[in-house]
Amino acid sequence: MVVGESTPPPIDAVPLRHPWRWVGAAVIIVVVGLFIYGAATNPAYGWSTYGDYLFNERIMLGVFNTLQLTVYAMVLGIVLGVVLSVMRLSPNPVFGAVAWVFLWIFRGTPVYVQLVFWGLIPTIYQHIQLGVPFGPSFFHLDLQDLSIPFLLAVLGLGLNEGAYMAEIIRAGITSVPEGQSEASTALGMSWTMTMRRTVLPQAMRVIIPPTGNEVISMLKTTSLVTAVPYSYDLYSIASREIAARTFEPVPMLLVAATWYLVITSVLMVGQYYLEKYFSRGISRRLTTKQLEALAKAQTGTEAGHV
């Protein structure tokens, strides 16, 4: 500061008024309140039936089966996604072509159509035999004698999910600069150790958010397994089994929606903490040295324009 220079008076800043924000908020509150009141007093919602079946034994079985479908299908999808992403990144053109065709088929057709196809597998392939061509058979399996709709549902959901997870994982791996891998190799790390200690921890910051969205999406996609057909998931039990018996579809749909919301909320909390864990050491705030460097650069720019 120059000697004798007076300190400028503080600025008396007056915040801008936004009255229309309060008007908009009031209108939204009134509309939401009217909707809640109308829903609470409308007998078509069947709130008594809703309360009776919210923790019903059959509903809880559907919740459990839906969670099983979600977990098993996501595990299969993640494992398959890792394999396909490595094949896509491989210099081997055969591996790359096979992975591309897989992604093309499973991303290019609706998941409902795929589940219908998997449900028809016992009809298309009634008998499975392994042995010498035109010779003796060592293994024989009759698919029509088996009750495997749950397994077929997991396969249908998992293979479809693997196509999407492959692109998510590939994007996460390619987001890590190549210099990181080169530095790890220079330190004597093997490829496996480089992936485990250097690449994947940094790639997880890119992989976790879309993977969390895929888990939530998979939870809701399980409602389509009636195409297999598998009729013991949450949606099938609530909307088909119980609603068909009580002739009250609306409260049963509300029961199913409530449980989907509860499970989704738990998954969102888990996703938040996973993202926070893998974002350790990353800050969007500038450090003191960075701020000083910016201030010096700004001062130099202003001096150059004088």
SEPA-437782 format. One record per residue (C-alpha): residue in one letter; y, x, z; residue number from 0. Coordinates in steps of 0.25 Angstrom, whole numbers, padded with zeros to 4 digits. Layout:
# residues N
<node "A"; <Y; X; Z>; NUM> ...
END
This chain:
# residues 306
<node "M"; <0000; 0000; 0000>; 0> <node "V"; <0014; 0005; -0004>; 1> <node "V"; <0023; 0008; 0008>; 2> <node "G"; <0033; -0003; 0010>; 3> <node "E"; <0026; -0013; 0002>; 4> <node "S"; <0025; -0027; 0009>; 5> <node "T"; <0012; -0034; 0011>; 6> <node "P"; <0012; -0047; 0002>; 7> <node "P"; <0012; -0060; 0009>; 8> <node "P"; <-0002; -0067; 0010>; 9> <node "I"; <-0004; -0077; -0001>; 10> <node "D"; <-0004; -0091; 0004>; 11> <node "A"; <-0016; -0097; -0004>; 12> <node "V"; <-0018; -0112; -0005>; 13> <node "P"; <-0032; -0116; -0009>; 14> <node "L"; <-0032; -0126; -0021>; 15> <node "R"; <-0035; -0140; -0017>; 16> <node "H"; <-0047; -0147; -0024>; 17> <node "P"; <-0046; -0162; -0020>; 18> <node "W"; <-0056; -0166; -0031>; 19> <node "R"; <-0067; -0158; -0025>; 20> <node "W"; <-0066; -0167; -0013>; 21> <node "V"; <-0066; -0179; -0021>; 22> <node "G"; <-0078; -0175; -0029>; 23> <node "A"; <-0085; -0171; -0016>; 24> <node "A"; <-0082; -0185; -0010>; 25> <node "V"; <-0087; -0192; -0023>; 26> <node "I"; <-0100; -0184; -0022>; 27> <node "I"; <-0102; -0187; -0008>; 28> <node "V"; <-0100; -0202; -0010>; 29> <node "V"; <-0109; -0203; -0022>; 30> <node "V"; <-0120; -0195; -0014>; 31> <node "G"; <-0118; -0204; -0002>; 32> <node "L"; <-0119; -0217; -0010>; 33> <node "F"; <-0132; -0212; -0017>; 34> <node "I"; <-0139; -0208; -0004>; 35> <node "Y"; <-0135; -0221; 0002>; 36> <node "G"; <-0140; -0229; -0010>; 37> <node "A"; <-0153; -0221; -0010>; 38> <node "A"; <-0155; -0223; 0005>; 39> <node "T"; <-0154; -0238; 0004>; 40> <node "N"; <-0161; -0240; -0009>; 41> <node "P"; <-0175; -0245; -0006>; 42> <node "A"; <-0180; -0240; -0020>; 43> <node "Y"; <-0180; -0226; -0014>; 44> <node "G"; <-0191; -0230; -0004>; 45> <node "W"; <-0186; -0221; 0008>; 46> <node "S"; <-0197; -0227; 0017>; 47> <node "T"; <-0208; -0223; 0007>; 48> <node "Y"; <-0201; -0209; 0006>; 49> <node "G"; <-0202; -0207; 0021>; 50> <node "D"; <-0216; -0211; 0021>; 51> <node "Y"; <-0221; -0202; 0010>; 52> <node "L"; <-0212; -0190; 0012>; 53> <node "F"; <-0222; -0183; 0021>; 54> <node "N"; <-0234; -0190; 0016>; 55> <node "E"; <-0248; -0182; 0016>; 56> <node "R"; <-0249; -0184; 0001>; 57> <node "I"; <-0235; -0180; -0002>; 58> <node "M"; <-0237; -0167; 0007>; 59> <node "L"; <-0249; -0164; -0001>; 60> <node "G"; <-0241; -0165; -0014>; 61> <node "V"; <-0231; -0156; -0008>; 62> <node "F"; <-0242; -0146; -0005>; 63> <node "N"; <-0248; -0146; -0019>; 64> <node "T"; <-0234; -0145; -0025>; 65> <node "L"; <-0231; -0132; -0017>; 66> <node "Q"; <-0245; -0127; -0021>; 67> <node "L"; <-0242; -0130; -0036>; 68> <node "T"; <-0229; -0123; -0035>; 69> <node "V"; <-0233; -0111; -0028>; 70> <node "Y"; <-0246; -0108; -0036>; 71> <node "A"; <-0239; -0111; -0049>; 72> <node "M"; <-0227; -0102; -0046>; 73> <node "V"; <-0236; -0090; -0041>; 74> <node "L"; <-0244; -0092; -0055>; 75> <node "G"; <-0231; -0092; -0062>; 76> <node "I"; <-0224; -0080; -0055>; 77> <node "V"; <-0237; -0072; -0057>; 78> <node "L"; <-0238; -0076; -0072>; 79> <node "G"; <-0223; -0074; -0073>; 80> <node "V"; <-0224; -0059; -0068>; 81> <node "V"; <-0235; -0057; -0078>; 82> <node "L"; <-0228; -0063; -0090>; 83> <node "S"; <-0215; -0056; -0087>; 84> <node "V"; <-0222; -0042; -0086>; 85> <node "M"; <-0228; -0046; -0100>; 86> <node "R"; <-0215; -0050; -0106>; 87> <node "L"; <-0209; -0036; -0101>; 88> <node "S"; <-0221; -0028; -0106>; 89> <node "P"; <-0219; -0020; -0118>; 90> <node "N"; <-0233; -0025; -0123>; 91> <node "P"; <-0230; -0035; -0134>; 92> <node "V"; <-0243; -0043; -0132>; 93> <node "F"; <-0239; -0045; -0117>; 94> <node "G"; <-0225; -0049; -0121>; 95> <node "A"; <-0230; -0059; -0132>; 96> <node "V"; <-0241; -0065; -0123>; 97> <node "A"; <-0230; -0068; -0112>; 98> <node "W"; <-0220; -0073; -0122>; 99> <node "V"; <-0230; -0083; -0127>; 100> <node "F"; <-0234; -0088; -0113>; 101> <node "L"; <-0219; -0090; -0110>; 102> <node "W"; <-0217; -0097; -0123>; 103> <node "I"; <-0228; -0107; -0121>; 104> <node "F"; <-0226; -0110; -0106>; 105> <node "R"; <-0210; -0110; -0106>; 106> <node "G"; <-0210; -0118; -0119>; 107> <node "T"; <-0219; -0130; -0115>; 108> <node "P"; <-0216; -0140; -0104>; 109> <node "V"; <-0223; -0138; -0091>; 110> <node "Y"; <-0228; -0152; -0091>; 111> <node "V"; <-0235; -0150; -0104>; 112> <node "Q"; <-0241; -0137; -0099>; 113> <node "L"; <-0246; -0145; -0087>; 114> <node "V"; <-0252; -0156; -0095>; 115> <node "F"; <-0259; -0145; -0103>; 116> <node "W"; <-0265; -0138; -0091>; 117> <node "G"; <-0270; -0152; -0086>; 118> <node "L"; <-0278; -0153; -0099>; 119> <node "I"; <-0284; -0140; -0098>; 120> <node "P"; <-0297; -0146; -0092>; 121> <node "T"; <-0298; -0155; -0104>; 122> <node "I"; <-0295; -0144; -0114>; 123> <node "Y"; <-0304; -0134; -0108>; 124> <node "Q"; <-0315; -0142; -0102>; 125> <node "H"; <-0325; -0130; -0101>; 126> <node "I"; <-0321; -0115; -0099>; 127> <node "Q"; <-0332; -0105; -0102>; 128> <node "L"; <-0332; -0090; -0101>; 129> <node "G"; <-0343; -0082; -0107>; 130> <node "V"; <-0347; -0075; -0120>; 131> <node "P"; <-0342; -0081; -0133>; 132> <node "F"; <-0354; -0089; -0139>; 133> <node "G"; <-0362; -0084; -0128>; 134> <node "P"; <-0365; -0087; -0113>; 135> <node "S"; <-0355; -0093; -0104>; 136> <node "F"; <-0352; -0086; -0091>; 137> <node "F"; <-0342; -0096; -0085>; 138> <node "H"; <-0341; -0111; -0087>; 139> <node "L"; <-0330; -0120; -0081>; 140> <node "D"; <-0328; -0135; -0083>; 141> <node "L"; <-0313; -0138; -0081>; 142> <node "Q"; <-0315; -0153; -0081>; 143> <node "D"; <-0324; -0152; -0068>; 144> <node "L"; <-0313; -0145; -0061>; 145> <node "S"; <-0301; -0151; -0054>; 146> <node "I"; <-0290; -0141; -0057>; 147> <node "P"; <-0277; -0149; -0059>; 148> <node "F"; <-0270; -0141; -0048>; 149> <node "L"; <-0274; -0128; -0054>; 150> <node "L"; <-0270; -0132; -0068>; 151> <node "A"; <-0256; -0137; -0062>; 152> <node "V"; <-0254; -0123; -0056>; 153> <node "L"; <-0258; -0116; -0069>; 154> <node "G"; <-0249; -0125; -0077>; 155> <node "L"; <-0237; -0123; -0068>; 156> <node "G"; <-0239; -0108; -0066>; 157> <node "L"; <-0241; -0104; -0080>; 158> <node "N"; <-0228; -0112; -0084>; 159> <node "E"; <-0221; -0105; -0073>; 160> <node "G"; <-0226; -0092; -0077>; 161> <node "A"; <-0218; -0092; -0090>; 162> <node "Y"; <-0205; -0095; -0083>; 163> <node "M"; <-0208; -0085; -0072>; 164> <node "A"; <-0211; -0074; -0082>; 165> <node "E"; <-0196; -0075; -0087>; 166> <node "I"; <-0190; -0075; -0073>; 167> <node "I"; <-0198; -0063; -0069>; 168> <node "R"; <-0195; -0056; -0082>; 169> <node "A"; <-0180; -0059; -0081>; 170> <node "G"; <-0180; -0053; -0066>; 171> <node "I"; <-0187; -0040; -0070>; 172> <node "T"; <-0178; -0038; -0082>; 173> <node "S"; <-0166; -0040; -0074>; 174> <node "V"; <-0169; -0027; -0066>; 175> <node "P"; <-0162; -0015; -0073>; 176> <node "E"; <-0172; -0005; -0079>; 177> <node "G"; <-0165; 0006; -0072>; 178> <node "Q"; <-0172; 0000; -0059>; 179> <node "S"; <-0186; 0002; -0065>; 180> <node "E"; <-0182; 0016; -0071>; 181> <node "A"; <-0177; 0021; -0057>; 182> <node "S"; <-0189; 0016; -0050>; 183> <node "T"; <-0198; 0023; -0060>; 184> <node "A"; <-0190; 0036; -0058>; 185> <node "L"; <-0193; 0035; -0043>; 186> <node "G"; <-0208; 0035; -0046>; 187> <node "M"; <-0210; 0020; -0044>; 188> <node "S"; <-0222; 0014; -0052>; 189> <node "W"; <-0220; 0002; -0061>; 190> <node "T"; <-0226; -0008; -0050>; 191> <node "M"; <-0217; -0002; -0039>; 192> <node "T"; <-0205; -0002; -0048>; 193> <node "M"; <-0207; -0017; -0051>; 194> <node "R"; <-0210; -0020; -0036>; 195> <node "R"; <-0199; -0012; -0029>; 196> <node "T"; <-0188; -0011; -0040>; 197> <node "V"; <-0189; -0022; -0051>; 198> <node "L"; <-0194; -0034; -0044>; 199> <node "P"; <-0185; -0034; -0032>; 200> <node "Q"; <-0173; -0034; -0041>; 201> <node "A"; <-0179; -0044; -0051>; 202> <node "M"; <-0182; -0054; -0040>; 203> <node "R"; <-0168; -0057; -0039>; 204> <node "V"; <-0168; -0062; -0053>; 205> <node "I"; <-0182; -0068; -0051>; 206> <node "I"; <-0181; -0076; -0038>; 207> <node "P"; <-0171; -0087; -0042>; 208> <node "P"; <-0177; -0092; -0055>; 209> <node "T"; <-0191; -0091; -0048>; 210> <node "G"; <-0186; -0099; -0037>; 211> <node "N"; <-0182; -0110; -0047>; 212> <node "E"; <-0195; -0109; -0053>; 213> <node "V"; <-0202; -0112; -0040>; 214> <node "I"; <-0194; -0124; -0038>; 215> <node "S"; <-0196; -0128; -0052>; 216> <node "M"; <-0211; -0127; -0050>; 217> <node "L"; <-0211; -0135; -0038>; 218> <node "K"; <-0205; -0147; -0046>; 219> <node "T"; <-0214; -0144; -0058>; 220> <node "T"; <-0226; -0147; -0050>; 221> <node "S"; <-0223; -0161; -0052>; 222> <node "L"; <-0228; -0160; -0066>; 223> <node "V"; <-0242; -0156; -0063>; 224> <node "T"; <-0246; -0171; -0064>; 225> <node "A"; <-0248; -0166; -0079>; 226> <node "V"; <-0260; -0158; -0075>; 227> <node "P"; <-0263; -0168; -0069>; 228> <node "Y"; <-0261; -0163; -0054>; 229> <node "S"; <-0257; -0175; -0045>; 230> <node "Y"; <-0256; -0169; -0031>; 231> <node "D"; <-0242; -0163; -0032>; 232> <node "L"; <-0230; -0169; -0024>; 233> <node "Y"; <-0225; -0177; -0036>; 234> <node "S"; <-0238; -0182; -0040>; 235> <node "I"; <-0242; -0187; -0026>; 236> <node "A"; <-0228; -0193; -0023>; 237> <node "S"; <-0225; -0199; -0037>; 238> <node "R"; <-0238; -0203; -0042>; 239> <node "E"; <-0248; -0205; -0031>; 240> <node "I"; <-0240; -0210; -0019>; 241> <node "A"; <-0229; -0217; -0028>; 242> <node "A"; <-0240; -0224; -0036>; 243> <node "R"; <-0246; -0230; -0023>; 244> <node "T"; <-0233; -0234; -0016>; 245> <node "F"; <-0225; -0238; -0029>; 246> <node "E"; <-0213; -0231; -0024>; 247> <node "P"; <-0210; -0219; -0033>; 248> <node "V"; <-0196; -0217; -0028>; 249> <node "P"; <-0199; -0213; -0014>; 250> <node "M"; <-0211; -0204; -0018>; 251> <node "L"; <-0202; -0197; -0028>; 252> <node "L"; <-0192; -0195; -0017>; 253> <node "V"; <-0203; -0189; -0008>; 254> <node "A"; <-0207; -0179; -0019>; 255> <node "A"; <-0193; -0175; -0022>; 256> <node "T"; <-0190; -0173; -0007>; 257> <node "W"; <-0202; -0163; -0006>; 258> <node "Y"; <-0198; -0156; -0019>; 259> <node "L"; <-0184; -0154; -0013>; 260> <node "V"; <-0189; -0149; 0000>; 261> <node "I"; <-0199; -0139; -0007>; 262> <node "T"; <-0188; -0135; -0017>; 263> <node "S"; <-0178; -0133; -0005>; 264> <node "V"; <-0188; -0123; 0002>; 265> <node "L"; <-0190; -0116; -0011>; 266> <node "M"; <-0175; -0114; -0013>; 267> <node "V"; <-0173; -0108; 0001>; 268> <node "G"; <-0184; -0098; -0002>; 269> <node "Q"; <-0178; -0095; -0015>; 270> <node "Y"; <-0165; -0092; -0008>; 271> <node "Y"; <-0171; -0082; 0002>; 272> <node "L"; <-0179; -0075; -0009>; 273> <node "E"; <-0166; -0073; -0018>; 274> <node "K"; <-0159; -0068; -0005>; 275> <node "Y"; <-0170; -0059; -0002>; 276> <node "F"; <-0171; -0052; -0016>; 277> <node "S"; <-0156; -0052; -0017>; 278> <node "R"; <-0154; -0042; -0006>; 279> <node "G"; <-0145; -0031; -0009>; 280> <node "I"; <-0138; -0039; -0020>; 281> <node "S"; <-0124; -0043; -0017>; 282> <node "R"; <-0114; -0050; -0026>; 283> <node "R"; <-0102; -0045; -0018>; 284> <node "L"; <-0095; -0032; -0022>; 285> <node "T"; <-0096; -0020; -0012>; 286> <node "T"; <-0084; -0013; -0007>; 287> <node "K"; <-0085; -0002; -0016>; 288> <node "Q"; <-0086; -0012; -0028>; 289> <node "L"; <-0074; -0019; -0024>; 290> <node "E"; <-0066; -0006; -0022>; 291> <node "A"; <-0071; -0002; -0036>; 292> <node "L"; <-0066; -0015; -0042>; 293> <node "A"; <-0053; -0014; -0035>; 294> <node "K"; <-0051; 0000; -0041>; 295> <node "A"; <-0055; -0004; -0055>; 296> <node "Q"; <-0045; -0016; -0054>; 297> <node "T"; <-0034; -0007; -0049>; 298> <node "G"; <-0037; 0003; -0061>; 299> <node "T"; <-0036; -0009; -0071>; 300> <node "E"; <-0023; -0014; -0065>; 301> <node "A"; <-0017; 0000; -0066>; 302> <node "G"; <-0022; 0002; -0080>; 303> <node "H"; <-0014; -0011; -0084>; 304> <node "V"; <-0001; -0007; -0078>; 305> 
END
